[in-house]
Structures are given as C-alpha cells and as structure tokens.
Amino acid sequence: MTKPGRSALLMAMDERASWSETDYLLARMSDALELSNFLFIKAHAEDTDGLDLPTPVTRPGQPEPQPEPQQHFASGQEVVDFFGRMNSL
C-alpha cells in the first residue's frame, strides 16, 4: 500500500488490487520464462516423456484451477448395444 490509489477498502473488495502492475508483469515474465525453458528442454532433450507443462504463478483473485474430469471410453459391448438400439428405431 505504498502507492497512491491503492486503498485497503479496494483490496478488501477486490483481491486483484493487492498486486501492483509490476507484480503482474513479473508473474507474466516468470510464466513465460518457465514455458520457454520447458519448450527448449522438450526440443533438445532425448527423454522428455515425463515432463509436465509448468504451472503458472497463481494471481490474487484468480479461481483455483479445477482438475480435468477423466474421460470414460465405452467398451465394445456398449458400442454394439448403442448402435443396435439406433438401428432398431
């Protein structure tokens, strides 16, 4: 709260106001650097199958990322039953 225009009321109402523009720019630069390092290693290393994408720096006011739901594939019998029902319409 050293800069004018950044009040405690604003920070209480909007979490994103707790970071300055400089903080957001530094977080973006950090994310870009991590991604560029990841891509460089992915392109030049031999065994990169276990490498995961880097996670970005969490910004204030940003919702927590939800885990992606696991996909369920139909079994062969379910596919046969589905097309059998569709054929008998």
C-alpha positions as CSV (number, residue, x, y, z in Angstrom):
1,M,0.0,0.0,0.0
2,T,2.8,2.4,-0.7
3,K,1.3,3.8,-3.9
4,P,-1.5,6.3,-4.0
5,G,-4.7,4.9,-5.2
6,R,-4.3,1.5,-3.6
7,S,-6.6,1.6,-0.6
8,A,-7.4,-1.0,2.0
9,L,-11.0,-0.8,1.0
10,L,-10.3,-1.6,-2.6
11,M,-8.1,-4.5,-1.6
12,A,-10.8,-5.8,0.7
13,M,-13.4,-5.6,-2.1
14,D,-11.2,-6.9,-4.9
15,E,-8.3,-9.3,-4.2
16,R,-6.7,-8.4,-7.5
17,A,-5.9,-4.9,-6.2
18,S,-3.4,-6.3,-3.7
19,W,-0.9,-6.8,-6.6
20,S,0.6,-3.8,-8.5
21,E,1.0,-3.7,-12.2
22,T,4.7,-4.5,-11.7
23,D,3.8,-7.7,-9.7
24,Y,1.5,-8.8,-12.6
25,L,4.2,-8.2,-15.1
26,L,6.8,-10.1,-13.1
27,A,4.4,-13.0,-12.8
28,R,3.8,-13.0,-16.5
29,M,7.6,-12.8,-17.2
30,S,8.1,-15.7,-14.8
31,D,5.4,-17.8,-16.6
32,A,6.9,-17.0,-20.0
33,L,10.4,-17.9,-18.9
34,E,9.3,-21.2,-17.4
35,L,7.4,-22.0,-20.6
36,S,10.3,-21.2,-22.8
37,N,12.7,-23.3,-20.7
38,F,10.1,-26.2,-20.9
39,L,9.9,-25.9,-24.7
40,F,13.7,-25.7,-25.1
41,I,14.2,-28.8,-23.0
42,K,11.4,-30.6,-24.8
43,A,13.0,-29.8,-28.2
44,H,16.6,-30.6,-27.3
45,A,16.5,-33.4,-24.7
46,E,16.0,-37.1,-25.6
47,D,13.9,-38.4,-22.8
48,T,11.1,-35.8,-22.2
49,D,8.1,-38.1,-21.9
50,G,7.6,-37.4,-18.1
51,L,7.8,-33.6,-18.4
52,D,4.7,-31.8,-17.5
53,L,3.8,-28.2,-18.5
54,P,4.9,-25.7,-15.9
55,T,2.1,-24.3,-13.7
56,P,1.7,-20.6,-13.9
57,V,2.1,-18.3,-10.9
58,T,-1.3,-18.0,-9.1
59,R,-2.6,-14.5,-9.2
60,P,-4.8,-13.0,-6.5
61,G,-8.5,-13.2,-7.2
62,Q,-7.9,-16.0,-9.7
63,P,-10.0,-19.1,-9.1
64,E,-8.2,-22.3,-8.3
65,P,-7.8,-24.5,-11.4
66,Q,-10.2,-27.4,-11.5
67,P,-8.9,-30.8,-12.3
68,E,-10.0,-32.0,-15.7
69,P,-12.5,-34.9,-15.5
70,Q,-11.2,-38.2,-16.6
71,Q,-12.6,-39.4,-19.9
72,H,-14.6,-42.6,-19.9
73,F,-14.5,-44.6,-23.1
74,A,-17.2,-47.0,-23.9
75,S,-16.5,-50.7,-24.0
76,G,-17.0,-52.7,-27.2
77,Q,-20.2,-54.2,-25.9
78,E,-21.6,-50.7,-25.0
79,V,-20.9,-49.5,-28.6
80,V,-22.6,-52.6,-30.1
81,D,-25.7,-52.1,-27.8
82,F,-25.8,-48.4,-28.7
83,F,-25.8,-49.0,-32.5
84,G,-28.2,-51.9,-32.1
85,R,-30.7,-49.6,-30.4
86,M,-30.1,-46.9,-33.0
87,N,-30.7,-49.4,-35.8
88,S,-34.0,-50.5,-34.4
89,L,-35.6,-47.1,-34.2
